[in-house]
Amino acid sequence: MNTPQPEPAVRISLPSKGRLAEDSLDFLNACGLRIYKPNPRQYEATIPALPGLAVLFQRPADIVVSVRDGSVEFGITGIDVIEERRGANGDLLILHEALGFGSCALRLAVPEHWSGVDDMASLGRYAAALGRPLRVATKYPLLTERFLAQAGIAHNLISAEGTLETAPAIGYADIISDLVSSGQTLRDNRLKPLADGLIQTSQAALIANRRALKSRPLALQMARHLLEFFEAHLRASDELAIFANMRGSSPEEIARRVFTQPTIAGLQGPTISRVVTRDGDPNWYAVNVIVPRSRLFTAVGELRAIGGSGVVVMPVSYIFEEEPPRYAAMLRALEQ
C-alpha cells in the first residue's frame, strides 16, 4: 500500500544582499512573519508563523525569473526588475505593488556640463546635433529601449553590470539610464537627471506565479495569508488607537458628540463601553477610536472639546478587513 506523500512546500524568494534584503526582513518581521535562518550562510530559511512556506534567497533580478518560470511560487523584489524581466507569457502576477520600502526610480541622467540639456526635447536636439546615435549605458535594456524609442531618440544601448555613473566620464557612454534614490550619487559623479526622463518608478512588490496559484491549493491559501498580513500591517502603520474617558448619559449620547467632530468618528464609529468607577457613578464611559497618525493632535483636541479626559494613544499592529482587497483582485485576475 502506497503512503500518500505530503505536498511539497510552497516557496518564496527574498533578496539575498543589500538594502532591499535588509528592508524585506524588517518588513516581514513588522508584519509578524519573522524569518528563522539558523545558519546565516545558508540560502534557505523558514517562517514559523507560516508552516508550509519555505524561504529562499536570490538576487532581485533572479527572483523575477524564478517566479516567472514557476520554480518558485512567490517573490519579493523591486518593480524595476519585475517590469524588465517579467516576460510576455502572463505567468507572473503582481499581488501587491506597494509594500512601502525600496523606493527608487529608473531615470535618464546626462553630464552636468551639457548646458541646456535638461529634458527629453533638448536631449533629442542634442542627439540630432551629434550626428550619431547616443550611447546609453544601462542595466535595464528593455525599459530603456522602449522609453527612448517612444521619444524618437536615436541611440545604442551599452549593457553594463558595474557602476554606471562613471560611464560618461570614462567615455564609453554619453548618458546613463540607472536607478536613482536620493540623487546624491549622480551629483557626486557630476550627472543630472532629466526633468521628464523618468522611465519607471519602483518599490518592493509581492509577485506570484499564475500557474501555481491556479493548480496548487496550498499556493492559493498561502497567497491569502501573505496578503492578509501585508495589507493589515500596512493599513495599521498609518493609524493610531486613542482611548479617552468621557462623562455622558448614555453611549448613544456620547456617540452623537463624537460624530460632530470630523477626525474622531473612527473606521465605522467609536467603540464605547461603561467605566466602572470607585464611587459607582454610572455616567462615565470609555471611548475608543482609530485615527490617522498624521491627525493625532487634531483628534486629541477634538476629544477634549467634547469632554474627553485621560487620553491614551497606542500604535495599531494590524487592521484586518473581511477580505484583503488585493486577494479579491488576484482571484479576478486568475479568472482571465
Buried (B, 14 or more C-beta within 10 A) or exposed (E): EEEEEEEEBBBBBBBBEEEBBEBBBEBBEBBBBBBEBEEEEEEEBBBEBBEBBBBBBBBBBBBBBBBBBBEBBBBBBBBBBBBBBBEEEEBBBBBBEBBBBBBBBBBBBBBBEBEEBBEBEBBBEBBEEEEEBBBBBBBBBEBBBBBBEEBEBBBEBBEBEEEBBBBBEEEEBBBBBBBBEEBEBBEEBEBBBBEEBBBBEBBBBBBBBBBBBEEBEBBBEBBBBBBBBBBBBBBBBEBBBBBBBBEBEEBEEBBEBBBEBEBBBBEEEBBBEEBEEEEEEEBBBBBBBBBEEEBBEBBBEBBEEBBBEEBEBEEBEBBEEEEBEBBEBBBEBBEE
